[in-house]
């Protein structure tokens, strides 16, 4: 069955909203699909009716095999289980805007456009609601509204609602880092009770092509509430061309990658330094490593000069985790993810990239480097492997 990406919004203003959100995320993970990323928790005044209690909101990115109507039924079941009581329909003008212990709205379901009695997608009031757009923009600023064609970032810029009233909550950030007992292992729960937090602010996870760095970054971000920054490699128009003619397209490919990684480092990393924890599936250093293996000597000399200038202006990771995997495992992973332009990957190219990483790692502060051999691990499907990686990183 095809997996789809849905964006959900949690909302509440009654009870312990932060703890309720933790339980809701657990239920969603168990009954809807994997929670790939989540925003911080924000507060704002009520919308559509008057109440003295402030509302809490959090946006989630979820991968699900449910169709949109099954997804709706499932989130309604979760709401009911957590104590949501929906008012009976009436002819009053107030509609159903009331205080609530939990509310789970479906904002987007991939690119689906649905208008039915029970479900309208995208959420029809999303462009008007700052309390939904602000947290959604934190995790998915560039996704496009399938009707208007505007990105979430653009919708937020055009929103006439009171954006300034939507406040990210410092206490909620602590909970998002993992301070909910319902989402903790026993060791992590003990750390939470003692006021301990992961001694990291910026974690970069690197590795060769197919090592699993993006999957691991997503999983860590979802568990610890970290801001997730992913490399936007699929937007590089030269990548498919490069695999067809490496000599011709290597230089424009590497320059484009360097420019995009620099932009992300300056915008995403710097913009999100207020976040208590950032996880990225790349560091700008990979530009130099890949360029060393793809460019001619004179091209590389020019590229390296530009790289060194850029390097002095961007944030550096607190810890640099390198996922090592043997070439056979890398090739198998590449085949499984089935990107058409990667299917003729040369194993010797992967070996050269690996050697480039090995040489680069020797230039870094040994205290900030962690090399993990994942050749025999399956951290996405074996919990013991994933927990072992967390232990080595220092997150447990």
C-alpha positions in Angstrom: 0.0 0.0 0.0 1.3 3.5 -0.8 2.5 5.6 2.0 1.3 9.2 2.1 2.4 12.2 4.1 -0.2 14.0 6.3 0.2 17.1 8.3 -1.8 17.2 11.5 -2.4 20.0 14.1 -2.8 19.2 17.8 -4.9 21.7 19.8 -6.1 22.0 23.3 -6.8 24.4 26.1 -8.1 22.2 28.9 -6.2 20.0 31.3 -2.4 19.3 31.1 -2.2 20.1 27.4 1.5 19.2 27.0 1.0 15.8 28.6 -2.1 15.3 26.5 -0.1 16.1 23.3 2.5 13.5 24.4 -0.2 10.9 24.7 -1.7 12.0 21.4 1.6 11.6 19.6 2.0 8.1 21.0 -1.5 7.1 19.9 -0.9 8.6 16.4 2.4 6.7 16.1 0.7 3.5 17.1 -2.6 3.8 15.1 -1.9 6.2 12.2 1.7 6.1 11.2 5.3 7.2 12.0 5.6 10.7 13.3 8.4 12.0 11.1 8.8 15.5 12.6 7.0 17.8 15.0 7.1 21.5 15.7 7.6 23.1 19.1 4.5 23.8 21.2 2.9 27.2 20.7 0.2 29.1 22.7 -2.3 31.7 21.4 -5.6 33.2 22.3 -8.8 31.3 21.4 -10.0 31.6 17.8 -13.7 31.9 16.9 -15.0 32.3 20.4 -14.0 33.8 23.8 -12.4 31.9 26.7 -9.8 33.0 29.2 -7.7 29.8 28.7 -4.9 30.0 26.1 -4.7 27.4 23.4 -1.8 25.1 22.9 -0.9 23.9 19.4 1.7 21.6 17.7 2.1 20.5 14.1 3.1 17.0 13.1 4.3 15.4 9.9 3.1 11.8 9.7 3.7 9.0 7.2 0.6 6.9 6.9 -0.9 4.0 4.8 -4.4 5.1 5.7 -6.6 6.8 3.1 -7.8 10.2 4.1 -11.2 9.1 5.3 -9.7 6.2 7.3 -7.2 8.8 8.7 -10.1 11.0 9.8 -11.9 8.1 11.5 -8.7 7.2 13.3 -7.9 10.7 14.7 -11.6 11.0 15.8 -11.1 7.8 17.7 -8.0 9.1 19.3 -9.7 12.3 20.3 -12.5 10.4 21.9 -10.1 8.1 23.8 -8.4 11.2 25.2 -11.6 12.7 26.4 -12.8 14.9 23.6 -16.5 15.6 23.6 -17.8 17.2 20.5 -21.0 19.4 20.7 -24.0 18.1 18.9 -24.8 19.9 15.7 -27.2 22.8 16.1 -28.5 25.8 14.1 -26.6 28.3 16.3 -24.1 30.6 14.7 -21.4 29.5 17.1 -20.8 26.2 15.3 -18.5 24.0 17.3 -15.9 26.4 18.6 -15.5 25.4 22.3 -12.8 24.7 24.8 -11.4 21.2 24.4 -9.1 18.7 26.0 -7.7 17.7 22.5 -8.3 18.5 18.9 -6.6 16.8 16.0 -7.0 18.6 12.6 -5.9 17.2 9.3 -4.2 20.2 7.5 -2.8 18.4 4.4 -2.9 14.9 3.1 -0.2 14.8 0.4 -1.7 16.8 -2.5 -5.2 15.6 -2.0 -8.1 18.0 -2.6 -11.3 16.7 -1.1 -14.7 18.3 -0.6 -17.2 16.1 1.2 -19.7 16.4 4.0 -17.3 14.8 6.4 -13.9 15.9 5.2 -12.5 18.9 3.4 -8.8 19.0 2.4 -6.7 20.9 2.6 -8.2 22.3 5.8 -10.4 25.2 4.6 -9.5 27.6 7.4 -5.7 27.0 7.3 -4.8 30.2 5.4 -6.7 32.3 8.0 -5.2 30.7 11.2 -1.9 31.9 12.4 -2.0 29.4 15.3 -1.9 26.6 12.6 0.4 28.2 10.1 3.2 29.2 12.5 3.9 25.7 13.9 3.3 24.2 10.4 5.8 26.6 8.9 8.4 25.4 11.4 8.4 21.9 10.0 7.2 22.3 6.4 7.7 25.9 5.2 8.0 24.9 1.5 5.2 22.5 0.9 2.6 23.9 -1.5 -1.1 24.3 -0.9 -2.6 22.2 -3.8 -5.3 24.7 -4.5 -3.7 28.1 -4.1 -0.2 27.0 -5.2 1.3 29.0 -2.3 3.8 27.6 0.1 3.1 27.5 3.8 5.7 30.2 4.2 3.8 32.4 1.7 0.5 31.6 3.3 1.9 32.8 6.7 3.3 36.0 5.1 -0.2 36.8 3.7 -2.2 35.7 6.8 -4.2 38.6 8.3 -4.5 36.8 11.7 -2.4 38.1 14.6 0.9 36.2 14.1 2.6 38.0 17.0 0.1 36.4 19.4 1.4 32.9 18.6 4.2 32.3 21.1 6.5 29.3 21.3 6.7 28.1 24.8 10.1 27.5 26.6 8.5 25.0 29.0 6.9 23.2 26.1 10.3 23.0 24.4 11.6 21.1 27.4 8.7 18.6 27.1 9.3 18.4 23.4 12.9 17.3 24.2 11.5 14.3 25.8 10.3 15.1 29.3 7.0 13.2 29.0 7.1 9.9 30.9 4.9 8.3 28.3 7.6 8.7 25.6 10.6 7.8 27.7 12.7 4.7 28.3 13.4 4.1 32.0 16.9 5.7 31.7 15.7 8.8 29.9 12.8 9.1 32.4 15.3 9.1 35.2 17.3 11.8 33.5 14.2 13.9 33.0 13.3 13.6 36.7 16.8 14.8 37.6 16.5 17.8 35.2 19.1 16.4 32.7 18.8 17.2 29.0 20.8 15.9 26.1 24.2 17.7 26.1 23.8 18.7 22.5 22.4 21.6 20.6 23.4 20.9 17.0 23.8 17.2 15.9 24.9 16.5 12.3 24.5 12.9 11.0 26.6 12.1 8.0 27.4 9.0 6.0 28.0 7.7 2.5 25.2 7.5 -0.1 22.6 5.0 1.3 24.0 4.8 4.8 20.7 5.8 6.4 21.5 9.3 7.7 18.2 10.8 6.7 16.2 8.0 8.3 18.1 8.2 11.5 17.9 12.0 11.6 14.1 11.8 11.2 13.8 9.2 14.0 15.9 11.1 16.5 14.1 14.4 15.7 10.7 12.8 16.2 11.6 11.2 19.5 13.4 14.2 21.1 11.3 17.0 19.5 14.4 18.4 17.7 14.2 20.8 14.8 14.9 18.7 11.7 17.0 20.2 8.9 17.2 17.9 5.8 19.4 18.4 2.8 17.3 19.4 -0.3 19.3 17.3 -2.7 16.3 16.4 -4.9 16.0 20.0 -6.0 19.4 19.8 -7.7 18.6 19.6 -11.4 22.2 18.5 -12.2 22.1 15.3 -10.1 20.4 13.0 -12.7 22.6 14.5 -15.4 25.7 13.9 -13.3 25.1 10.2 -13.0 24.8 10.0 -16.8 27.9 12.2 -17.6 30.1 12.8 -14.5 32.9 14.7 -16.2 30.6 17.2 -17.9 28.3 17.9 -15.0 30.5 17.5 -11.9 31.5 21.1 -11.5 28.0 22.7 -11.8 26.6 19.9 -9.6 29.1 20.6 -6.8 28.7 24.4 -7.0 24.9 24.0 -6.9 25.2 21.7 -3.8 27.6 24.1 -2.1 25.3 27.1 -2.7 22.3 25.3 -1.4 24.1 23.9 1.6 25.4 27.3 2.4 21.9 28.8 2.1 20.5 26.2 4.4 23.3 26.7 6.9 22.8 30.5 6.9 19.0 30.4 6.9 17.9 27.1 8.5 20.7 26.6 11.0 21.0 30.2 12.1 17.2 30.8 12.1 16.7 27.8 14.3 19.5 28.3 16.8 16.8 29.4 19.3 15.7 25.7 19.2 17.1 23.7 22.1 18.1 20.8 19.7 18.8 20.7 16.0 19.3 17.5 14.0 20.6 17.6 10.4 21.3 14.9 7.9 24.2 16.8 6.4 27.0 19.2 7.1 28.5 21.6 4.6 31.7 19.5 4.8 30.3 16.9 2.5 30.6 19.4 -0.3 34.4 19.3 0.0 34.4 15.5 0.3 32.3 14.9 -2.8 34.1 17.6 -4.8 37.4 16.0 -4.1 36.2 12.8 -5.8 34.3 14.3 -8.7 36.2 17.4 -9.8 39.4 17.9 -11.9 42.4 19.2 -10.1 42.1 22.8 -11.2 38.3 22.8 -10.6 38.8 21.4 -7.1 41.4 24.0 -6.2 39.0 26.8 -7.1 36.1 25.0 -5.3 38.2 24.4 -2.1 39.1 28.1 -1.9 35.4 29.1 -2.1 34.5 26.4 0.5 37.1 27.7 3.0 35.7 31.2 2.7 32.1 30.0 3.3 33.1 27.7 6.2 34.1 30.6 8.5 30.6 32.1 8.3 28.3 29.2 9.3 27.5 27.3 12.6 29.5 24.2 13.4 27.9 21.0 14.8 28.4 20.2 18.5 28.7 16.5 17.5 29.4 15.0 14.1 28.1 11.4 13.8 29.4 9.4 10.8 27.5 6.2 9.8 29.9 3.8 8.3 28.5 0.9 6.2 30.2 -1.6 3.9 29.7 -1.1 0.2 27.5 -4.2 -0.3 25.0 -2.8 2.3 25.1 0.6 0.7 24.4 -0.8 -2.7 21.5 -2.8 -1.3 20.0 0.2 0.4 20.4 2.2 -2.8 18.5 -0.4 -4.8 15.7 -0.6 -2.2 15.0 3.1 -2.3 14.8 2.9 -6.1 15.8 6.4 -7.2 16.1 6.0 -10.9 19.3 8.1 -11.3 21.1 6.0 -8.7 20.5 2.6 -10.1 23.8 2.5 -12.0 25.8 3.5 -9.0 29.5 2.5 -9.2 30.7 0.7 -6.1 34.2 2.2 -6.6 32.7 5.6 -6.4 31.2 4.8 -3.0 34.6 3.5 -1.9 36.2 6.8 -2.9 33.6 8.8 -1.1 34.2 6.6 2.0 37.9 7.3 1.9 37.2 11.0 1.5 35.2 11.0 4.7 37.9 9.0 6.5 40.5 11.6 5.6 38.2 14.5 6.5 37.3 13.1 9.9 41.0 13.1 10.9 41.0 16.9 10.5 38.2 17.4 13.1 38.3 17.6 16.9 38.2 14.0 18.1 35.9 15.0 21.0 33.2 16.0 18.5 33.4 12.9 16.2 31.5 9.7 16.6 31.9 6.9 14.0 29.3 4.1 14.2 29.5 1.0 12.0 25.9 0.3 10.9 26.8 -2.4 8.4 25.0 -5.1 10.6 22.5 -2.8 12.2 18.8 -2.2 11.3 18.0 0.9 13.5 14.7 1.5 11.7 13.3 -1.9 12.5 15.3 -3.2 15.5 14.7 -1.2 18.7 17.9 -2.5 20.3 20.0 -1.2 17.4 18.4 2.2 17.6 18.8 2.4 21.4 22.5 1.5 21.0 23.0 4.4 18.6 21.3 6.8 21.0 23.5 5.5 23.8 26.7 6.0 21.8 25.6 9.5 20.8 24.9 10.4 24.4 21.1 10.8 24.2 20.5 8.0 26.7 
